[in-house]
Amino acid sequence: MPEPKEPRIRVARLADDDALAVLDRAVWSPLHAVMPEPQPPYTPFFDDHHTPEDHLVAELDGRAVGYVRLGFPTPLASNAHVRQIQGLAVAEEARGRGVGRALVRAAVEEARRRGARRITLRVLGHNAPARSLYEAEGFVVEGVLPQEFLIAGEYVDDVFMGQPLV
């Protein structure tokens, strides 16, 4: 049996818009989403606030199977030294193949490359798989907003995680 291939990580291109929009809708779940499930008419994946340059794409066999969005936590100049993971998605069929881990590692390296001193993220308290992945990649809990969201009839904590890059 051949060894599973490592995902190839690259910066997104405008041409990825449709594939990433479809992926985003396919993986929507109350486990990680605070927004309602997307409904038609669908909006483009990229917009003025989320450009291709803000995304890293994971490919397996030449097909986009995941992405990570790397942005700024605020628009403030005093906060410009921090980058934030603002979205992570992996196609169901690619899970368990190291795609999420490769994307998180690539996001950390990209944040460093862009001169960030810290990287942060927010994750829902009930999302144990994501929290475990982030912890394994060096993120630590830096704060919790208890019962911050009401999702599918349950109150869910908003967990802030981060790590220094220097």
N, C-alpha and C positions, 0 to 999 in steps of 0.2 A: 504494500500500500504506500503510495507516495506521501511524503511529508506535506502537511498543510502549508500553503504559501503565507508569507508574511504580508500584511497589508502595506500597500504603497501609500504614503502620505504626501499630499501636495497642496498648494494654495488653490483655492477654488477659482473657477473661471466663470464669466457671465453665462457661458453655454451650459453650466451646471444647474441653472435656475430650475428648470422643469424637473430634473431628476431629484434634486434636493427637496423641492416642494412635495413631490410624490412620497419620498422617503419620510419626510417630516409628518405628513398626514398618516402614513402607514404605521408609524411607531407611536402615535399619540396615545397617551394612557394617563389616567388619573394618578398613577404612581409617581409621575414626574411633572405633569402639566398643571399649571394653575389657571390657564386660560381654557375656555370651553372648547370642546372638540370642533375642529375646523369644518365648516359647511360651505357648500357652493354658494355664490361664486367664489372661487379660491383666489387669494391674492398672490402676487409673485413672491418667491422666496427672498430675493434680494430687494432692498429698497434704499432710500437715502441714508438710513441709519444702520443698515446691515449690508455692507458691500461684499463682493467676492473676496477682497483682500482681508476681510475680517474672519474668514472661514478657512479651515483646513479640511480637506476631503480625504477619506480613506477609500482606496480602491482595492478590489480583489478581482483578478482576471479582467482588468480593464473597466470594471463597473463600480460606480460609486455605491458604497455600502455603509457609509457613515460620514459624519461631519462633527466638527467642534467649532463653536463660535467664540472668538476671543475679542472682547471689547474693553471699554473703560467703564468702571463702576459709576462714575459721575462725569459730567462735562467740565468739572472744575480744574483749573491749571494746578492747584495745590494737590490734586489727587492723580495727576497725569503719570506718576511713577508706578501706578498699580494697574495691572491688567486683570480682567475677570473672565472666567469661563461662563458664557451666557447661554450655552446650549450645547448639548451633546446627544447625538442620536446614532444608533447602530441598527441596521436592518436585522430583522428577526433571524434570517437565514445565516447571518454572519456572526451571530453572538457565540461566545465561547471560543473564538478564534483569535483573540488578542487585539481585536479592532479597537475597542474602547480604551484599553490600556495604551495602545500605540497613539491614539488621538490625544489622550491626556498628556503623555510624555512629549508629544510634538507641540502641544499648546504651551507647556512649561518652557520648552526650548525656544519656541517662537517669542514668547513673552520676554525671555532673557535677551534674545537677539534684538528685540525692539527697545531694549534698555530698561525694562521694568525692574523694580527692586522687590516687588511682591506680586503674587498671583492669588486671587481669591475666587470663590464661587459660592453659590447658594444652592442648597439641595433640600428637598422635602424630607422631613424626619422619618417618614415611613418608607423611604426608598433605600432599603438596606443594601441592595446590590450596588447602587451607585456610591453610597457612603463607604462601603467596604473597598471599592476600587479606589476612591479618592484617598482614603487612609493608607492603602497599600502604596500609593504613589507620593506619600509624604505630606498630604494635607492634614491639618489638625482642626478640630472644632474650635472656633474663636468666639462663638456666640450662638444663642438660640432665642428665637422669638416664639414663645409657646402659643400654640393654637392660632397661628397667624392666618391660616387659610381654612376655609370650609370647602372640602372637596368630597363630592359624592356622599354628602350627609355626615362626614366625619371632620372634626377639627384636627389640623395637621400642623406640626411645628415647621418653622423655616430655620434651617441650620446654616450658619455662616462658617465656611472653612477657608483656610488659607495656608500659605507657606512663603517664607522669604526666598528670594532668588539670588541674594548676594551674601 
